[in-house]
Amino acid sequence: MSSDRLTPAEASARTLELCRIAPVIPVITVHDAAHARPLAEALIDGGLPVLEVTLRTPAALEAISIMAEVAGGYVGAGTLLTPDDVMRAKAAGATFGVSPGSTDRLLDAVAAEGLPTLPGAATATEAMRLLDRGYTTQKFFPAEAAGGASALKAIGAPIPQITFCPTGGIGPGNVRDYLTLANVACVGGSWVCPNDLIAAGDWAAIVNIARTASVLVR
């Protein structure tokens, strides 16, 4: 365990800073670590420097290590489920984490490891439990399945002190619905780095998509 413990308030302050850098955090699934560097470079060049690599493939940790070396980027690990995920992600070079939900064991681990993390919530009760622990910056997931922008707006009315990064089912057709909400700092989305373009190595196309997303108005 790291000796650099992190309070929930400190974690939320750091993740909020990251969320405010760009309107979209690319949610990336890497199947081949050879794609990691050019993909990171394309997204950063397109104006989306905060990158979430999901821990859903065998190549994910190596991809994080490679992307962490690319200048101008902030690389995090998504799909954190267990304390072991937290330790492996930080050892690979992740500077922040993202989880689909939250458990006491996971929150204790990210605090102990000093890894700023966006813990996931899908309901007002889950958001309030995280707020009780001091997390004022949270992930709203799965955004569309949990009621979409209208649900998040409704949650924000009685709990305005929480700022969210909604993720799940967000794309060009509905992203503005989320970014116009007062309690949204940014969104997470995979549409800015489609798997078919990654497999084809079409980095120029990904740069163009990222540039379009980077100028979305919040």
C-alpha positions as CSV (number, residue, x, y, z in Angstrom):
1,M,0.0,0.0,0.0
2,S,1.1,3.6,-0.7
3,S,1.8,5.8,2.2
4,D,0.4,8.7,0.2
5,R,-3.2,8.4,1.4
6,L,-5.9,10.5,-0.2
7,T,-9.0,11.9,1.4
8,P,-12.3,11.8,-0.5
9,A,-12.3,15.6,-0.6
10,E,-8.8,15.6,-2.1
11,A,-9.8,12.9,-4.6
12,S,-12.9,14.8,-5.7
13,A,-10.9,18.1,-6.1
14,R,-8.4,16.3,-8.3
15,T,-10.9,14.5,-10.4
16,L,-13.0,17.7,-10.8
17,E,-9.8,19.4,-12.2
18,L,-9.4,16.6,-14.7
19,C,-13.1,16.7,-15.7
20,R,-12.8,20.4,-16.4
21,I,-9.9,20.1,-18.8
22,A,-12.0,19.0,-21.8
23,P,-15.8,18.3,-22.3
24,V,-15.2,14.6,-23.1
25,I,-13.1,11.9,-21.5
26,P,-12.5,9.1,-24.1
27,V,-13.5,5.7,-22.7
28,I,-10.9,3.4,-24.4
29,T,-10.8,-0.4,-24.8
30,V,-7.4,-1.5,-26.0
31,H,-7.1,-4.9,-27.5
32,D,-3.5,-4.5,-28.9
33,A,-1.0,-2.6,-26.9
34,A,0.7,-1.6,-30.1
35,H,-2.2,0.8,-30.6
36,A,-1.7,2.6,-27.3
37,R,0.8,5.3,-28.2
38,P,-0.7,6.4,-31.6
39,L,-4.2,6.3,-30.1
40,A,-3.1,8.5,-27.1
41,E,-1.3,10.9,-29.4
42,A,-4.3,11.2,-31.7
43,L,-6.7,11.9,-28.9
44,I,-4.4,14.4,-27.2
45,D,-3.7,16.1,-30.6
46,G,-7.4,16.4,-31.0
47,G,-7.8,18.2,-27.7
48,L,-8.9,15.4,-25.4
49,P,-6.0,14.8,-23.1
50,V,-7.7,13.0,-20.2
51,L,-7.9,9.3,-21.2
52,E,-9.7,6.4,-19.5
53,V,-8.4,3.0,-20.4
54,T,-10.9,0.3,-19.3
55,L,-9.5,-2.8,-17.5
56,R,-11.5,-5.1,-19.7
57,T,-8.7,-6.6,-21.9
58,P,-5.4,-8.3,-21.2
59,A,-3.7,-5.4,-23.0
60,A,-5.1,-2.7,-20.7
61,L,-2.4,-2.4,-18.1
62,E,0.4,-2.4,-20.8
63,A,-1.6,0.2,-22.7
64,I,-1.8,2.4,-19.6
65,S,2.0,2.2,-19.1
66,I,2.6,3.2,-22.7
67,M,0.1,6.0,-22.7
68,A,1.4,7.4,-19.4
69,E,4.6,8.2,-21.3
70,V,2.9,10.3,-23.9
71,A,3.4,14.1,-23.3
72,G,0.4,16.2,-22.5
73,G,-1.9,13.4,-21.4
74,Y,-3.5,12.3,-18.2
75,V,-4.1,8.5,-18.2
76,G,-6.5,6.8,-15.9
77,A,-7.8,3.3,-15.4
78,G,-11.5,2.5,-15.8
79,T,-13.6,-0.4,-14.6
80,L,-11.9,-0.5,-11.2
81,L,-13.7,-3.3,-9.3
82,T,-11.4,-4.5,-6.6
83,P,-8.5,-3.4,-4.5
84,D,-6.2,-5.5,-6.7
85,D,-7.4,-3.5,-9.7
86,V,-6.5,-0.3,-7.9
87,M,-2.9,-1.5,-7.1
88,R,-2.3,-2.8,-10.5
89,A,-3.6,0.3,-12.2
90,K,-1.5,2.6,-10.1
91,A,1.6,0.4,-10.6
92,A,1.0,0.6,-14.4
93,G,1.1,4.4,-14.3
94,A,-2.6,5.4,-14.0
95,T,-2.9,8.9,-12.4
96,F,-6.7,8.5,-11.7
97,G,-9.3,5.8,-11.6
98,V,-12.9,5.3,-12.6
99,S,-15.3,2.8,-11.2
100,P,-18.8,1.7,-12.4
101,G,-20.1,1.6,-8.9
102,S,-18.6,1.7,-5.4
103,T,-17.9,-0.6,-2.5
104,D,-16.3,0.2,0.9
105,R,-13.3,-2.1,0.0
106,L,-12.8,-0.2,-3.3
107,L,-13.1,3.2,-1.7
108,D,-10.7,2.3,1.1
109,A,-8.2,1.0,-1.5
110,V,-8.2,4.1,-3.7
111,A,-7.7,6.2,-0.6
112,A,-4.9,4.1,0.7
113,E,-3.1,4.0,-2.7
114,G,-3.6,7.7,-3.2
115,L,-5.4,7.3,-6.5
116,P,-7.9,10.0,-7.3
117,T,-11.0,8.1,-8.4
118,L,-14.5,8.9,-9.9
119,P,-16.8,6.5,-8.0
120,G,-19.9,5.5,-9.9
121,A,-23.5,6.1,-8.8
122,A,-26.7,5.4,-10.6
123,T,-29.3,6.6,-8.1
124,A,-29.8,9.5,-5.6
125,T,-29.3,7.0,-2.7
126,E,-25.9,5.9,-4.1
127,A,-24.9,9.4,-4.8
128,M,-25.8,10.4,-1.2
129,R,-23.8,7.5,0.2
130,L,-20.8,8.7,-1.7
131,L,-21.4,12.2,-0.6
132,D,-21.6,11.0,3.0
133,R,-18.0,9.7,2.5
134,G,-16.9,13.1,1.1
135,Y,-17.0,12.4,-2.6
136,T,-18.4,15.5,-4.3
137,T,-17.3,14.5,-7.8
138,Q,-18.8,11.3,-9.1
139,K,-19.5,9.2,-12.2
140,F,-23.2,8.8,-13.2
141,F,-23.4,5.3,-14.8
142,P,-25.0,3.8,-16.8
143,A,-26.2,7.3,-17.8
144,E,-28.8,6.5,-20.5
145,A,-30.0,3.3,-18.8
146,A,-30.3,5.1,-15.5
147,G,-32.7,7.7,-16.9
148,G,-30.5,9.9,-19.0
149,A,-30.0,13.7,-18.7
150,S,-33.5,14.2,-17.3
151,A,-32.7,11.9,-14.4
152,L,-29.4,13.5,-13.7
153,K,-31.0,16.9,-13.8
154,A,-33.6,15.7,-11.3
155,I,-30.9,14.3,-9.0
156,G,-29.1,17.7,-9.1
157,A,-32.0,19.6,-7.8
158,P,-31.9,18.3,-4.2
159,I,-28.2,17.4,-4.3
160,P,-26.5,20.4,-6.1
161,Q,-23.2,19.9,-4.2
162,I,-22.3,16.8,-6.4
163,T,-20.7,17.3,-9.8
164,F,-21.0,14.4,-12.2
165,C,-19.2,12.8,-15.2
166,P,-22.0,10.9,-16.9
167,T,-21.0,7.8,-18.9
168,G,-22.8,5.1,-20.7
169,G,-24.8,5.4,-23.9
170,I,-23.6,8.9,-24.6
171,G,-22.8,10.0,-28.2
172,P,-23.0,12.8,-30.7
173,G,-26.8,12.7,-30.7
174,N,-27.3,13.3,-26.9
175,V,-24.0,14.6,-25.6
176,R,-25.3,18.2,-25.5
177,D,-28.2,17.2,-23.3
178,Y,-25.7,16.3,-20.6
179,L,-23.2,19.1,-21.1
180,T,-25.8,21.8,-20.6
181,L,-26.7,20.5,-17.1
182,A,-25.4,22.6,-14.2
183,N,-24.2,19.5,-12.3
184,V,-22.1,18.0,-15.2
185,A,-18.4,18.9,-15.6
186,C,-17.8,16.6,-18.6
187,V,-19.0,13.3,-20.1
188,G,-17.3,10.0,-20.8
189,G,-17.7,8.3,-24.1
190,S,-16.3,5.7,-26.5
191,W,-17.6,7.3,-29.6
192,V,-14.5,9.5,-29.9
193,C,-12.3,6.4,-30.4
194,P,-14.3,3.8,-32.3
195,N,-12.9,0.2,-32.2
196,D,-13.1,-0.1,-36.0
197,L,-10.9,3.0,-36.5
198,I,-8.5,1.8,-33.8
199,A,-8.2,-1.6,-35.5
200,A,-7.6,0.1,-38.9
201,G,-5.0,2.5,-37.4
202,D,-6.9,5.5,-38.8
203,W,-5.4,7.9,-36.4
204,A,-6.2,11.0,-38.6
205,A,-9.9,10.1,-38.4
206,I,-9.7,9.8,-34.6
207,V,-8.0,13.2,-34.4
208,N,-10.8,14.8,-36.4
209,I,-13.5,13.2,-34.1
210,A,-11.6,14.3,-31.0
211,R,-11.4,17.9,-32.3
212,T,-15.1,18.0,-32.9
213,A,-15.7,16.8,-29.4
214,S,-13.1,19.0,-27.8
215,V,-15.1,22.2,-28.7
216,L,-18.4,21.1,-27.4
217,V,-19.8,23.9,-25.2
218,R,-20.4,23.1,-21.5
